[in-house]
């Protein structure tokens, strides 16, 4: 069996390649490039990001690791599709006052989508593997592949993988899902792939996300939810729903962004009591480990760092409705709402 391993140059993907080679798989590394030399989008200030102009250091490290493992390494240019399927959508969503999740989009559309399609044109392989912390199992009863949380709850990345299709899951291996980050670091150090204490894996963009919008600052109002003007801002796109810090205004109580109105360049804030939500609607749903909701309590995550909140969930058109048992703060349109039943990812939708 031949496994293609997505390699970024980081600890996780490097150890994943080592593990698979050790398990007897015919292993080959692949890296996707997402920077286009003539891109209109600015390069990030920090080089430690997925979207980066100069990947020479990462590629050099990957080549050295692949040489050590005795495996081939291929680089695939995905810059055009990344710009179309991730950056352009990211920009239009933010300008519309929404808060998109570029990593969720990139995984389903580019890394596990376009890149693998292009790789299949170059060579044959049976499976694709990455260094993500998640697990996959096959349920004989339902006949479905199930996406599960990783053993290491702090490193679990199932939220970012929640839009993978059955076809994608059926050909994917996550070698690190049964391990803790500490165990993977120990393996990496024993192999000498990276220096002890090396930085964590890369973020999407090494800078202020608003830089990708390429908009000139424009004064607008910060308004309390009762209509009172509390201050000014330099553009609604610098704010996200649920934001508390960096508002630049004084008030007797902590304030949170609860609404963004692009048409009037207005940011609406409220106190803690007025910033919670009892429900949400999600659209464009992908059903992962199951294709329906039971009359039970599920856990729903509304952001990657969220631990999940108990909720009732019902199908609604091409999406689903969520009614939280206890109110939650920071429900941001554009983000993913991911429904869990225990460790299983049931469905993922875009908060509308």
PLY file of the C-alpha trace (Angstrom):
ply
format ascii 1.0
element vertex 352
property float x
property float y
property float z
element edge 351
property int vertex1
property int vertex2
end_header
0.00 0.00 0.00
1.34 3.42 -0.97
0.68 6.41 1.28
1.18 10.03 0.25
2.06 12.15 3.29
1.37 15.88 3.35
4.55 17.43 4.73
4.91 21.01 5.96
8.34 20.72 7.52
6.90 20.74 11.03
7.17 18.17 13.81
3.79 16.52 13.32
3.93 15.78 9.60
7.56 14.67 9.85
6.79 12.13 12.57
3.68 10.99 10.66
5.89 10.14 7.66
8.35 8.30 9.91
5.55 6.27 11.55
4.03 5.18 8.25
7.39 4.19 6.81
8.07 2.21 10.00
4.71 0.46 9.66
5.71 -0.89 6.28
3.80 1.44 3.99
5.37 2.57 0.75
5.63 6.22 1.70
6.11 9.40 -0.31
6.05 13.02 0.82
4.15 15.84 -0.86
4.10 19.57 -0.14
1.70 22.11 -1.58
2.80 25.64 -2.41
0.09 28.26 -1.99
1.99 31.51 -2.67
1.74 32.92 -6.19
4.62 35.25 -7.19
2.25 37.68 -8.92
-0.42 37.49 -6.21
-2.17 40.76 -5.36
-2.35 39.65 -1.72
0.41 40.85 0.64
2.99 38.48 2.12
2.72 38.11 5.91
5.15 39.82 8.27
6.01 36.49 9.90
7.42 33.64 7.84
5.94 31.09 10.26
2.65 30.74 8.42
1.09 28.49 5.81
0.60 31.42 3.44
4.20 32.55 3.05
6.32 33.91 0.21
9.56 32.08 1.05
9.26 28.36 1.86
12.91 27.54 1.12
13.77 26.79 4.76
10.77 24.45 5.16
11.43 22.73 1.82
15.09 22.23 2.71
14.11 20.63 6.01
11.54 18.41 4.32
14.09 17.24 1.76
16.55 16.36 4.54
13.90 14.40 6.47
12.72 12.57 3.35
16.34 11.73 2.51
16.82 10.33 6.02
13.66 8.22 5.64
14.60 7.17 2.13
11.40 8.42 0.54
10.60 10.60 -2.45
9.30 14.16 -2.06
7.15 16.09 -4.56
6.12 19.75 -4.52
2.75 20.67 -6.05
1.76 24.23 -6.92
-1.74 24.91 -5.56
-1.42 28.69 -5.47
-4.09 29.42 -8.05
-6.77 27.25 -6.46
-5.81 28.47 -2.97
-6.23 32.07 -4.05
-9.62 31.29 -5.61
-11.06 28.89 -3.03
-9.61 30.34 0.18
-8.21 33.87 -0.10
-10.89 35.37 -2.32
-13.69 33.84 -0.26
-11.95 34.89 2.96
-11.77 38.47 1.70
-15.37 38.66 0.45
-16.71 37.14 3.69
-14.82 39.59 5.89
-15.95 42.54 3.75
-19.52 41.26 4.18
-19.09 41.51 7.96
-18.70 37.78 8.51
-15.87 35.80 10.13
-14.74 32.96 7.84
-12.53 30.05 8.84
-9.78 29.69 6.20
-8.31 26.46 7.63
-11.63 24.61 7.35
-12.00 25.82 3.75
-8.42 24.94 2.85
-8.61 21.39 4.21
-11.75 20.38 2.37
-11.16 22.27 -0.88
-7.40 22.40 -1.33
-5.29 20.08 0.85
-7.66 17.09 0.70
-9.19 18.24 -2.58
-7.31 20.02 -5.37
-3.85 18.95 -4.22
-4.76 15.27 -4.17
-6.43 15.53 -7.56
-3.23 16.96 -9.02
-1.11 14.37 -7.21
-3.26 11.59 -8.71
-2.35 12.90 -12.16
1.36 12.47 -11.36
1.49 9.08 -9.63
-0.60 6.33 -8.06
-1.23 6.10 -4.32
-3.76 4.37 -2.08
-4.02 6.71 0.90
-3.26 10.26 1.95
-1.95 11.02 5.44
-1.29 14.19 7.41
0.00 15.13 10.85
-3.41 16.26 12.07
-4.56 15.17 15.51
-7.79 13.30 14.76
-8.97 9.73 14.20
-10.99 7.86 11.57
-12.94 4.63 12.01
-15.37 2.68 9.85
-18.81 1.88 11.27
-19.96 -1.49 9.87
-23.54 -0.84 10.97
-23.97 2.51 9.23
-21.51 1.83 6.43
-19.89 5.22 7.03
-16.42 6.44 7.84
-16.46 8.34 11.12
-14.31 11.32 12.05
-13.36 11.21 15.73
-11.63 13.52 18.16
-7.97 12.83 18.86
-6.87 11.18 22.10
-5.06 14.41 23.02
-8.00 16.75 23.69
-5.79 19.86 23.78
-4.41 19.14 20.31
-7.57 17.74 18.72
-8.06 19.18 15.21
-11.30 17.45 14.20
-13.00 20.87 14.07
-10.76 21.90 11.16
-11.41 18.61 9.35
-15.16 18.61 9.86
-16.06 19.25 6.21
-14.21 16.24 4.80
-16.47 14.03 2.69
-16.93 10.28 2.94
-14.78 9.88 -0.18
-12.00 11.93 1.41
-12.19 10.14 4.77
-12.13 6.72 3.08
-8.62 7.40 1.72
-7.17 9.27 4.71
-4.92 8.16 7.57
-4.19 10.22 10.69
-1.20 8.44 12.31
-1.03 10.83 15.28
-4.63 10.51 16.45
-3.84 7.97 19.16
-0.86 9.92 20.55
-0.32 12.99 22.70
1.68 15.96 21.48
4.29 15.20 24.13
4.78 11.68 22.78
5.17 12.99 19.23
7.70 15.61 20.34
9.70 12.89 22.10
9.80 10.80 18.91
10.86 13.83 16.88
13.65 14.68 19.31
14.91 11.10 19.33
15.19 11.24 15.53
16.82 14.66 15.51
14.36 16.10 12.98
13.97 19.37 14.91
15.71 21.08 17.80
14.24 20.51 21.25
11.52 23.07 22.01
10.91 23.98 18.36
7.94 26.24 17.66
4.45 24.84 17.18
2.87 24.27 13.78
2.15 27.21 11.53
-0.88 29.48 11.56
-2.79 30.42 8.41
-1.34 33.94 8.14
1.54 35.47 10.10
0.06 38.90 10.69
-3.19 40.85 11.02
-5.88 39.12 8.94
-7.20 42.52 7.87
-4.05 42.99 5.76
-5.45 40.43 3.31
-8.50 42.62 2.74
-6.39 45.41 1.19
-8.73 48.14 2.40
-7.81 51.65 3.50
-8.86 52.52 7.05
-12.14 54.36 7.24
-13.64 55.95 10.34
-16.86 54.50 11.67
-18.88 54.39 14.88
-18.83 52.01 17.81
-22.39 51.91 19.08
-23.91 50.38 22.20
-26.87 48.11 21.47
-29.21 50.81 22.84
-28.05 53.23 20.13
-25.58 55.34 22.10
-22.34 56.16 20.29
-19.35 55.20 22.45
-16.46 55.89 20.12
-14.88 55.53 16.71
-13.00 52.81 14.87
-10.88 52.57 11.71
-13.01 50.05 9.87
-15.52 47.36 10.84
-13.27 44.69 9.25
-10.85 45.05 12.16
-13.45 43.48 14.50
-15.08 40.09 14.98
-18.20 38.96 16.80
-17.46 38.16 20.44
-14.34 40.36 20.57
-13.76 41.98 23.96
-10.19 43.27 23.97
-8.82 46.07 21.81
-12.09 47.98 21.41
-10.43 51.25 22.35
-13.37 52.57 24.37
-14.02 53.00 28.06
-17.14 51.72 29.83
-18.04 50.68 33.40
-18.55 47.06 32.28
-16.71 44.79 29.83
-18.11 45.16 26.32
-18.32 42.61 23.50
-18.87 42.98 19.77
-22.32 41.59 19.02
-23.03 42.85 15.50
-21.17 44.26 12.51
-23.01 46.42 9.95
-20.87 46.82 6.81
-23.35 49.14 5.05
-22.87 51.89 7.63
-19.39 50.85 8.84
-20.83 50.36 12.32
-19.66 48.06 15.12
-22.32 47.27 17.72
-21.25 46.29 21.23
-23.07 45.12 24.34
-22.43 44.17 27.93
-21.95 40.55 28.99
-25.69 40.14 29.56
-26.51 41.28 26.04
-23.78 39.36 24.23
-25.05 35.79 24.66
-27.08 33.70 22.22
-29.58 30.93 22.87
-29.56 29.51 19.35
-28.01 29.66 15.90
-28.73 28.65 12.32
-26.14 26.92 10.16
-26.24 26.41 6.40
-24.32 24.39 3.79
-24.07 21.42 6.15
-21.82 18.41 5.67
-22.95 15.28 7.50
-19.86 13.35 8.52
-20.23 10.37 10.88
-24.01 10.23 10.59
-26.66 11.61 8.26
-29.31 12.67 10.77
-29.84 14.05 14.28
-31.55 12.12 17.06
-33.60 13.59 19.89
-30.63 13.79 22.22
-28.15 16.30 23.62
-25.16 16.99 21.39
-22.05 19.09 21.94
-21.72 22.01 19.52
-18.47 23.90 18.97
-18.72 27.38 17.45
-14.96 27.98 17.19
-11.85 25.81 17.20
-10.89 26.65 20.80
-14.42 26.08 22.08
-14.92 23.07 24.38
-18.45 22.64 23.09
-21.85 23.42 24.59
-24.79 21.06 25.18
-27.52 21.65 22.61
-30.48 20.22 20.74
-29.91 20.07 16.98
-32.44 19.69 14.16
-32.08 19.54 10.39
-33.27 22.69 8.64
-33.16 22.79 4.83
-29.56 22.38 3.74
-28.35 23.13 7.27
-29.37 22.74 10.87
-30.76 24.67 13.85
-29.04 24.64 17.22
-30.77 25.39 20.55
-28.24 25.69 23.37
-29.04 24.34 26.83
-27.11 27.28 28.28
-26.47 30.54 26.37
-23.13 31.01 24.59
-21.13 34.10 23.67
-19.52 34.96 20.36
-21.71 33.23 17.76
-20.05 34.62 14.64
-21.65 34.29 11.17
-19.16 32.68 8.79
-17.55 30.45 11.40
-18.18 26.71 11.47
-20.65 25.14 13.89
-19.52 21.55 14.44
-21.81 19.01 16.09
-20.34 16.19 18.20
-21.84 13.06 19.72
-19.15 12.05 22.18
-15.96 11.79 20.12
-17.79 11.55 16.79
-18.16 14.54 14.47
-21.77 14.35 13.31
-22.05 17.43 11.10
-20.47 20.75 10.23
-22.24 23.85 8.96
-21.52 27.51 8.35
-23.13 29.83 10.91
-25.58 32.12 9.14
0 1
1 2
2 3
3 4
4 5
5 6
6 7
7 8
8 9
9 10
10 11
11 12
12 13
13 14
14 15
15 16
16 17
17 18
18 19
19 20
20 21
21 22
22 23
23 24
24 25
25 26
26 27
27 28
28 29
29 30
30 31
31 32
32 33
33 34
34 35
35 36
36 37
37 38
38 39
39 40
40 41
41 42
42 43
43 44
44 45
45 46
46 47
47 48
48 49
49 50
50 51
51 52
52 53
53 54
54 55
55 56
56 57
57 58
58 59
59 60
60 61
61 62
62 63
63 64
64 65
65 66
66 67
67 68
68 69
69 70
70 71
71 72
72 73
73 74
74 75
75 76
76 77
77 78
78 79
79 80
80 81
81 82
82 83
83 84
84 85
85 86
86 87
87 88
88 89
89 90
90 91
91 92
92 93
93 94
94 95
95 96
96 97
97 98
98 99
99 100
100 101
101 102
102 103
103 104
104 105
105 106
106 107
107 108
108 109
109 110
110 111
111 112
112 113
113 114
114 115
115 116
116 117
117 118
118 119
119 120
120 121
121 122
122 123
123 124
124 125
125 126
126 127
127 128
128 129
129 130
130 131
131 132
132 133
133 134
134 135
135 136
136 137
137 138
138 139
139 140
140 141
141 142
142 143
143 144
144 145
145 146
146 147
147 148
148 149
149 150
150 151
151 152
152 153
153 154
154 155
155 156
156 157
157 158
158 159
159 160
160 161
161 162
162 163
163 164
164 165
165 166
166 167
167 168
168 169
169 170
170 171
171 172
172 173
173 174
174 175
175 176
176 177
177 178
178 179
179 180
180 181
181 182
182 183
183 184
184 185
185 186
186 187
187 188
188 189
189 190
190 191
191 192
192 193
193 194
194 195
195 196
196 197
197 198
198 199
199 200
200 201
201 202
202 203
203 204
204 205
205 206
206 207
207 208
208 209
209 210
210 211
211 212
212 213
213 214
214 215
215 216
216 217
217 218
218 219
219 220
220 221
221 222
222 223
223 224
224 225
225 226
226 227
227 228
228 229
229 230
230 231
231 232
232 233
233 234
234 235
235 236
236 237
237 238
238 239
239 240
240 241
241 242
242 243
243 244
244 245
245 246
246 247
247 248
248 249
249 250
250 251
251 252
252 253
253 254
254 255
255 256
256 257
257 258
258 259
259 260
260 261
261 262
262 263
263 264
264 265
265 266
266 267
267 268
268 269
269 270
270 271
271 272
272 273
273 274
274 275
275 276
276 277
277 278
278 279
279 280
280 281
281 282
282 283
283 284
284 285
285 286
286 287
287 288
288 289
289 290
290 291
291 292
292 293
293 294
294 295
295 296
296 297
297 298
298 299
299 300
300 301
301 302
302 303
303 304
304 305
305 306
306 307
307 308
308 309
309 310
310 311
311 312
312 313
313 314
314 315
315 316
316 317
317 318
318 319
319 320
320 321
321 322
322 323
323 324
324 325
325 326
326 327
327 328
328 329
329 330
330 331
331 332
332 333
333 334
334 335
335 336
336 337
337 338
338 339
339 340
340 341
341 342
342 343
343 344
344 345
345 346
346 347
347 348
348 349
349 350
350 351
